[in-house]
Amino acid sequence: MHEIVVLAVDSVVAFDLSIPAQIFGHRDERHRYRLTVCAEQPGPVQTSTGFAIVAGAGLAALRRADTVIVPGFENTGAEIAPAVVAAVRAADRRGARMVSICTGAFALAAAGLLDGRRATTHWRYAERLARAFPRVTVEPDLLYVDEGDILTSAGVAAGIDLCLHLVRRDHGAEAANAVARRMCVAAHRDGGQAQFAEHPLPPAEGDGLAATRAWMDARLGEPLTVAEMARHAGYSPRSFARRFRAETGTTPLQWLIARRVRAAQRLLEASALSVEEVGARCGFGGAIGLRQHFSRVVGTSPTAYRRAFAAA
């Protein structure tokens, strides 16, 4: 049983706290995770939206945590209580996986956990985080940053993306997809995707490029080019690429690669196909192309991924 402990700092953002509660604390996940909400002291904790939540445990809960999640909080300029800082440092030294959502990164930074590392937070607070903690490499444009034992995310919905990423790391793509279906959210958004669309879209009929993305999704095994995608959407390649980035925050080819990698994950988990066959079926041409892109996106090789998740 994986112990998740959510640390609620005063003025905690209720939505940020509810994300791990909904993903890891839901009854469908209780065979995998046990979730505890803690605070400096057990009892009521004021949220940023005018009501209080009740933390059932104090800082001692961090001593048994496999993963510590710090949701965002409003008073980022206030000093983090020394007892909280000490408990966070102790959990890190013990080997717990440390995670922040939105401005929760300020608590990890105050404990020194982000020094010399890449991290992100909500784009509105990125400059403040960089000024307050100059030893942290702040990535203001990313949805989330996975540094292995320490992970940080941007605000609001990006916290959902990060927590689904944790489920995917722990139990594979199918488990994460099942959680996403239950929550009625997108199954996966890469951490490297932009936090928000760069330009507002002009009024348009229909659902933008949704039909073309569905067409691409149905042809992951084919050697699609941007020109072919643009032709399907009825745009010039340049206009198509610009509009695609505005809608998704990424390029058509990077979106396609990410979808192909997810398809490969499902095949590696659920089939006996060779790595060569998986690469061919998912549009990478074979094992070499699959290994190159799979390692970049997932952080491990297809063979290692299959060994870790096929049995589960």
N, C-alpha and C positions, 0 to 999 in steps of 0.2 A: 504494500500500500504506500503510495507516494504522498508524503505530507506537504500540503500547500498551506503556508501561513501568510495571510494578507495583513500587512501592517497599516493601520489607519492612523495617520497623523492628524492633529487638530486642523480643522477646516478642510477635511478630506472631500474630494469631489465624489459625490454619491454615484454618479454614472460610472466613473472609473472603478470604484469598488465593486459595483454590481457585475462588471464584466467577468472577473475571475470567479465570482460567486455563481454566476449563471453557467459558466463553462465547466469549471472544475467541481462545483458543489452540487450540481444538478443530480437528481437521483439516477439518471442514466450513466453517470460517470463514477458512482460511488464504489464500483468494483476496482477502479483504477486510482482514484484520488480521495484523500480525506482533507477537507478544507476547514481552517480555523481563521477567524478574524480576531486580531489582537490589537492592543493599543498600549501606550505607556502604562496605563492602569486599566484594569477591567472596568467596564461601565460605559456610560454615554460618551460619544465623541461627536462634536458639532461638525456638521457638513457645511460646504460652501453655499448651499441652497436653502439654509434657514431651518432645517430640522436636524435632529440628532439620530445617530445609529448607535447600537449597543455592541461593544466589543466584548466577547465572552471570555477573553483571556488577556493576560498581561504579557510583558516582554519575555517571560520565561518560555512562552510557546515557541519562540524563535530557536531555542536550543535543540528542538527536535525536527525542525523544518528541513525538508529536502529542497524545497523551493520557497523563497521569500519574495512576495510581490508587494511593492509599495505603490498604491494608486496616487494619482495627482492630488495636490492640495493647493488651496488658494493663497495662503500667506507664505509665499516663497521667499520673501525678504526677512521673515522671522528666523531667529536662531533655532535650529533643531535641538531638542532637549538632549543634554549630554548622555542621559541614560539610553535614549533611543539610538544615538550615534554609536555608543559602546556596544549595544546589543546587535546592531546591524554589522559592525566590524567583526564581532565574535562569530556571527553566523557565516560570514564570508570566510573567515579563517578556518572554520570547521569544514568548509567545502560545500555549503549550500549554494544552489543556483540562485543568483540575485537578479531580480526583474523589477523594472519600473514602468509605470504607465504615465504618460504626459509629464507633469511637473514633479512626479515622484522621483525623477532623475536628480532633483536638487537634494533629496535626502541621501541618495547613494553617493553623490558628489561630496556632500558635507562629511561623509564618513571616509572619503578618500578612495572609494572603490573605483571611481572612473578616471583617476589620474593616469595619464598616458594611454588612454583608451578612446575609441570612437563611441559616441553616444548621440542620442537625439531626444527631443522633447517637442511639445507643440511649437509650431513655427513662431507664435507670438512671444514665446519665452526663450527662444534659442539664443538671442543676443544677450539676454540677461544671464543665462546660464554660462555662456562663454566668458562674460566679463567677471562674474563672481568666481569662476573656477577655471583660470587660464590654462591649467595643465590638462584639461579635458578637450579632446578634439570633437567639437560639436558639429553634427551633420544636420543642418536645419531643414533639409528638403526631403528627408527619408521617412517612410512610414515606421520602420523599426530597424534596429541595428542588433545583430546577433554576434556577440564577441565570445561565444562559447559558454563560459560560466556566468557571464553578465549580459543581460539583454535589456534594451531600453526601447520605448516606443513614443511616437507622437501622441497627440491627444484624441479623445473621444473614440471614433470608430477604429482608429489605428490600434487601440488597445485590444479590440476584438481580433484584429489580424495577428497581433503578437501572441495572444493566448492560443489561437488556433495553430499558430506556428509551433508553440510548445507541445500541443497535443500531437502534431505531426512528427515532431522530433522524438517524442516519447513512444508513440504507438503507430505511426505510419499515416499515409495519406487517407486511407479509407476511414480510419477512426476520426480524423479531423473533418473529413467530408460529412460524416454522419452528424457530428456536432453542428457543423455549419447548416446542414439541412434542418436540424431541429430549431436553430435560431433564425432561419430564413435570411441568411446572409451569404455573401459570396464565399465560395469554398477556399479561395486563396488569392491574396494580393502579395506580390513580392515585396520584401522589405525595402528594396531599392527603388520602388515606385514613388513618384512625387506625392507629397502630402495633399496637394490640391491641383486642380486643372489650372494651366497657366493663363488661359484666356477664356472669357465667357463665350459661350456658343451663340451664334446668330440664330434667330428663329428658323426652325426647319420643320418640314412635314415628317410624320412618322417618328421612329425611334432612333434617329441619328444613324450610327453605323452598327447598331445592334444586329441587324440582319446579316451584314457582312462578317461580323465576328462569329455569328452562328455558322455561317458558311465556311469560315476558316476552321472552326472547331470540328466540323464534320469531315475535314480533309487534312487532318494533322499528318497523315502518312504521305501526303503528296508534296512535291517540291514547289511550294507556292512562292511567287515573287511579289514584290510590292506592286509592280505593274498589273499583275493579275488581280490582286486585291482591289486596287484602285478602279480597275475596269468593272469589277463586280459592283462596286459602290457607286459608279458613275461619276468619278472624279479623275482629275489628272493625278499622277503619282505624288507630285509635290503638295497639292491641296489635300489629297487623301492623308498623307503623312501628318500634315499640320493638324487636320481635324481629328485624326486618330489620337494624337498626343493630347489634344485639348480634352477629349472625352475620357481617356484612360490614364493619362499621366505617363505613358511610356510609348515606345515606337512600335509599329506593326510587327517588326521582326522579333523584338524582345518579348512582346506579348505572345507571339506564336511559339517562341522557344520555351517560354514558361509553361504554356499549355501542353507542349509536347513532353516536357519533363514530368508534369503531373500525370500524363497518360502512361509514361514509362514507369513511374512509381507504382501505379495500380497494377501494371503487368508484372513487375518484379515481385510484388507482394502476393499476387493471386494466381500466377501462372507458372508453368515449368519451362517457358520459352527461354532459349539461351539469350545472353546479353546481345549477341549479334542480331538475333531475330527481333528482340525488343527494340533495338536501335533502328532497324529497318522499318518496322511497323509504325514507329512514332515519328518518322520523317527525318531521322538523323543519318540515314544511309547505312548504318551499321554500328558496330561496337565502338569504333574510334570516335565518331562524332558524338555518340551518346555519352561516352565517358567525359569528353571535353566539356560539354554543356551541363551534364548532370553534376559533375564535381563543382562547377562554378555556382550553380543554383542551390544545390542541396548541401554541399560541403563535405561530401563523401563519395566514394565510388559506387557504381551500380551493384557490384558484387557485395561490397560491405553493407549496402542498404538492404539487399535481399537477405543476407545472413541475419541482419538485425530484426527484420520485420516479417519475413515470410511465414515463420512459425506462428507469430501472433495473428 
